[in-house]
Amino acid sequence: MSAEAKIKELGIALPEPPRPAGNYVPYVVSGNLLFVSGNGPRLPSGDFKRGKVGLNVTAEEAYEDARLVGITILGIVRAALGSLDRVKRVVKLLGMVNAVPEFTEHPRVINGCSDLFVEVFGESGRHARSAVGMGSLPTQITVEVEAIFETFPSAGT
């Protein structure tokens, strides 16, 4: 099943890419690689999920936040490439968790994004990954994820 068909089957509506909060772009295409800037868990209202994992946010809630970030990233991928079906594979994720120092389940949290990508892309969604804890993240968002994708050439190239 194609990635676009899988998104429809899952009932996921992909958002438009968010505007950068500074002097950078949401993505860069270089050769056959698509680099997606770090994104946080943005709600449809435009607000972010905020909090510190292990203090006022559970690992389960943060997992859902990481999945939400994955949905935002997929919206950026579609905008960059025209279709999710141009993704050859997910190459690498860097997941950052805004957590108390005692929190140790960072990989479990970032699985929210990783699991989504495997649901959408199948085996091509399996990727290399780092999942790390941070003392804080911008505006106290719970998680931030950046991603690298390998792409198929467009029909015009």
FIVO-733463 format. One record per residue (C-alpha): residue in one letter; z, y, x. Coordinates in nm, 4 decimals, always signed. Example, Ala and Ser with C-alpha at 12.3 -4.5 7.8 and 13.67 -1.06 7.14 Angstrom:
# residues 2
ronu, zz, yy, xx
a, +0.7800, -0.4500, +1.2300
s, +0.7140, -0.1060, +1.3670
This chain:
# residues 157
ronu, zz, yy, xx
m, +0.0000, +0.0000, +0.0000
s, -0.0854, +0.3450, +0.1322
a, +0.1923, +0.5905, +0.2125
e, +0.0672, +0.8281, -0.0585
a, +0.0746, +0.5452, -0.3153
k, +0.4235, +0.4449, -0.1994
i, +0.5556, +0.8013, -0.2449
k, +0.4208, +0.7970, -0.6021
e, +0.5729, +0.4539, -0.6667
l, +0.9107, +0.5773, -0.5403
g, +0.8869, +0.8830, -0.7679
i, +0.9402, +1.1240, -0.4804
a, +0.8067, +1.4780, -0.5179
l, +0.7415, +1.6246, -0.1742
p, +0.8393, +1.9898, -0.1291
e, +0.6315, +2.2622, +0.0295
p, +0.7258, +2.3202, +0.3944
p, +1.0178, +2.5599, +0.4355
r, +0.9674, +2.8888, +0.6141
p, +1.1017, +2.8916, +0.9689
a, +1.4231, +3.0866, +1.0217
g, +1.2974, +3.2402, +1.3437
n, +1.0111, +3.2735, +1.5857
y, +0.8823, +2.9153, +1.5690
v, +0.6574, +2.7018, +1.3487
p, +0.7465, +2.4065, +1.1226
y, +0.5139, +2.1734, +1.3128
v, +0.2707, +2.1497, +1.6025
v, -0.0242, +1.9128, +1.6318
s, -0.1149, +1.8225, +1.9895
g, -0.3847, +1.5611, +2.0308
n, -0.2899, +1.2685, +1.8107
l, +0.0776, +1.3674, +1.7888
l, +0.2506, +1.5714, +1.5204
f, +0.5809, +1.7300, +1.6233
v, +0.8024, +1.8399, +1.3316
s, +1.0745, +2.0976, +1.3956
g, +1.4346, +2.0232, +1.3045
n, +1.5132, +2.0424, +0.9326
g, +1.8306, +2.0335, +0.7269
p, +1.9118, +1.8877, +0.3848
r, +1.7480, +2.1397, +0.1508
l, +1.8017, +2.1033, -0.2223
p, +1.5207, +2.1828, -0.4705
s, +1.7028, +2.5132, -0.5382
g, +1.6474, +2.6084, -0.1730
d, +2.0182, +2.5808, -0.0909
f, +2.1369, +2.3507, +0.1859
k, +2.3963, +2.0751, +0.1748
r, +2.6817, +2.1948, +0.3950
g, +2.9982, +2.0455, +0.5350
k, +3.1463, +1.8443, +0.8164
v, +3.1107, +1.4671, +0.8097
g, +3.4464, +1.2985, +0.8389
l, +3.6261, +1.6036, +0.6993
n, +3.4807, +1.7076, +0.3630
v, +3.1629, +1.4949, +0.3585
t, +3.1584, +1.1130, +0.3611
a, +2.9214, +0.9029, +0.5682
e, +2.7596, +0.7885, +0.2418
e, +2.6989, +1.1475, +0.1297
a, +2.5593, +1.2359, +0.4720
y, +2.3258, +0.9312, +0.4528
e, +2.1817, +1.0817, +0.1320
d, +2.1556, +1.4190, +0.3071
a, +1.9552, +1.2570, +0.5899
r, +1.7262, +1.0983, +0.3283
l, +1.6791, +1.4435, +0.1756
v, +1.5802, +1.5754, +0.5188
g, +1.3294, +1.2907, +0.5436
i, +1.1711, +1.4027, +0.2171
t, +1.1388, +1.7566, +0.3544
i, +0.9809, +1.6206, +0.6719
l, +0.7313, +1.4168, +0.4694
g, +0.6351, +1.7352, +0.2831
i, +0.5693, +1.9023, +0.6175
v, +0.3662, +1.6029, +0.7361
r, +0.1490, +1.6159, +0.4233
a, +0.0962, +1.9913, +0.4685
a, +0.0069, +1.9452, +0.8359
l, -0.2265, +1.6477, +0.7950
g, -0.3496, +1.6759, +0.4355
s, -0.2252, +1.3253, +0.3543
l, +0.0561, +1.0932, +0.4569
d, -0.2118, +0.8286, +0.5010
r, -0.3101, +1.0006, +0.8281
v, +0.0192, +0.8842, +0.9828
k, -0.0486, +0.5952, +1.2191
r, +0.3194, +0.5501, +1.2983
v, +0.6522, +0.7271, +1.3195
v, +0.7197, +0.7573, +1.6919
k, +1.0643, +0.9174, +1.7344
l, +1.3476, +1.0829, +1.5450
l, +1.6329, +1.2928, +1.6743
g, +1.9129, +1.3022, +1.4193
m, +2.2092, +1.5353, +1.4576
v, +2.5252, +1.5007, +1.2493
n, +2.7713, +1.7864, +1.1984
a, +3.0867, +1.5777, +1.2379
v, +3.4496, +1.5841, +1.3396
p, +3.5085, +1.4548, +1.6940
e, +3.6629, +1.1304, +1.5648
f, +3.3553, +1.0376, +1.3563
t, +3.1629, +0.7432, +1.5046
e, +2.9028, +0.6433, +1.2441
h, +2.6199, +0.8807, +1.3389
p, +2.3539, +0.6042, +1.3371
r, +2.4568, +0.4973, +0.9863
v, +2.4123, +0.8564, +0.8632
i, +2.0676, +0.9028, +1.0198
n, +1.9611, +0.5686, +0.8688
g, +1.9110, +0.7746, +0.5517
c, +1.5990, +0.9259, +0.7076
s, +1.4959, +0.6150, +0.9017
d, +1.5222, +0.3900, +0.5950
l, +1.3054, +0.6306, +0.3938
f, +1.0335, +0.6290, +0.6589
v, +1.0283, +0.2476, +0.6638
e, +1.0095, +0.2460, +0.2806
v, +0.7105, +0.4811, +0.2903
f, +0.5219, +0.3586, +0.5991
g, +0.6349, -0.0053, +0.6261
e, +0.6481, -0.1415, +0.9800
s, +0.4672, +0.1715, +1.1026
g, +0.7751, +0.3655, +0.9933
r, +0.9999, +0.1909, +1.2466
h, +1.0629, +0.4281, +1.5350
a, +1.2611, +0.5096, +1.8451
r, +1.5625, +0.7248, +1.7601
s, +1.8652, +0.9120, +1.8816
a, +2.1587, +0.9839, +1.6494
v, +2.4196, +1.2193, +1.7891
g, +2.7214, +1.4152, +1.6744
m, +2.7455, +1.7919, +1.6956
g, +3.0422, +2.0269, +1.6772
s, +2.8391, +2.2437, +1.4400
l, +2.4865, +2.2904, +1.3078
p, +2.3142, +2.6053, +1.1773
t, +2.4848, +2.7432, +0.8628
q, +2.7120, +2.4361, +0.8729
i, +2.4454, +2.1979, +0.7356
t, +2.5559, +1.8346, +0.7403
v, +2.2583, +1.6898, +0.9285
e, +1.9432, +1.8004, +1.1087
v, +1.6468, +1.5794, +1.1976
e, +1.3331, +1.6414, +1.4022
a, +1.0434, +1.3946, +1.4217
i, +0.7318, +1.2933, +1.6119
f, +0.4404, +1.1127, +1.4420
e, +0.1245, +0.9535, +1.5803
t, -0.1766, +1.0331, +1.3635
f, -0.5133, +0.8854, +1.2818
p, -0.8018, +1.1266, +1.3454
s, -0.9161, +1.3298, +1.0462
a, -1.2450, +1.2377, +0.8820
g, -1.4048, +1.5461, +1.0387
t, -1.3294, +1.4506, +1.4006
